[in-house]
Amino acid sequence: MESRRTRTRAAGPFNLWSVLGVYYGTLQSTGAIESFEPVIFNPTGGDLNGIILIRGSLDQLDALKREDRFIDLMMRAEHACEGLGVNDAYLEGELQSRMGRWTQIISE
């Protein structure tokens, strides 16, 4: 999940950040995800303020994106923040696999 500046200076987005932390902590403790890591960026003049990196298997993350509570929280976040995105990212072994495929494709 990533977001850009908020539409308002109200506490809503900050309260939602706390709610998400509790929610992802519960998912981690039940094994629904492997882990999560909130990241806040220093101001750069750009639009992106921070992300929450959620780690898990492809099956775990696919199931998460279909869960009603997750969908509701993303709708709340979208209402509170401009430019909300839920993006897939590839790390570690999957990153190496995709980079290998990319290298093969561009060398053709």
N, C-alpha and C positions, 0 to 999 in steps of 0.2 A: 504494500500500500504506500502511496506517495501522495503528497499534497503540496499545493502552493499557498500563497498568502490567503488569509481569511477575509471574508467579506466584511467582517465587523470586528471591533476590538473587544467584544463581549467575551465572557468567560466560557461560552459554549464549546468552542473547539478544545480548550484546555480540559474541560470536564470530560469531553468525549475521549481525549487522549488517555485519561485515567481509567475510564470504563473499558477501553480497548486493552489496556494493560492487564486488568483483572480478567477479562474474557480470554485473552491469549494465554495468560498464566494458567487458567483452568484447563484450556485445551492442551497445554503442555503437560500438566500434571495427570491428565487422563490418557495421554498418549495419542491424542488426535493430531498433534503436530510435534515435531522434534524440539523446536525452540523458536523464540522470537527475540528480536533485538531492535528496540527503538533507536533511531538516529536523528539528531537535530543538527542542521548545518549552520555554520556561521553565516551572517548576512553577506551576500555577494552581489546584490543588485538584481539577481535573477528571481525567478518565480518559485523555486523549489525550497521549501523550509525544512523538510525532513521526510523520513521514510520509516516504515516498520518492516524489517526484514523477517519474514516468517519462513522457517526451514521445516522441511518434511519431505516425505517421498512424493512422487507424482500422484499416487493414489490418495495420500492424505490431503494434499493441497487441492486436488480436484474435488474431493468430497467437501472440503471446507468451503469452497466457492459456491457449492450448492446448498449449504446449510442455511436455514431460515434466519437464524440469529445473525450470522455473518452478513447476509444480504441486507437485513434491517440496519445493522450498524454501518454498513457501507453507504446506505441511503442517507442515514443521519449525517455521516461524514461528508457526503457529497453536498448536502444542504448547508453545512457549516463552512466548507472549504471550497475554494475555486480550484479547478484542475485536478480533482481527485483521480487517482489511477490505481488500478489493481493489475499489476504486471507480473508476468512470469520471468524469472531470472535463472540463470544456470551457473552453478558453482562447482568447484572440485571436479570430480570425475566426469560429470555431464558437460562441464565447461571444456575439458580436454577433448571429449568426444566431438563436440560441436566445432571446436577450433580445428580439429583434424579434418572434419568434413568440409569446413570452409576452405581450408588450405587446398584440399583436393579439388574442389569446385573451381577455385580461381586459377589453378594451374592447368586446367583443361583447355 
